[in-house]
Amino acid sequence: MRDNQQQGGEGKMVKGEMKVRFDPEADILYILIKEGPLKDTVEIADDLFVEISEDGSIAGLEVWRAREHLLKNLVEHKKP
């Protein structure tokens, strides 16, 4: 997903700016925190991936099956 964003012709990110994208066909929510080369991607929970930049900081987050995970948590949070 990240490669598609970078090839999309969008401008450079402003420092401190975060980009959020949702791919409805793949049902993936992507949060881009920092652009640049990646060192690793780590699955920290089922369907939750953290992208690590070369300097060791978090570059992005991916949530797979986003509708299921996020809607379920929102509904549970809203219950009295």
Secondary structure, 3 states (H helix, E strand, C coil): CHHHHHHCCCCCCCCCCCEEEEECCCCEEEEECCCCCEEEEEEEECCEEEEEECCCCEEEEEEECHHHHHHHHHHHHHCC
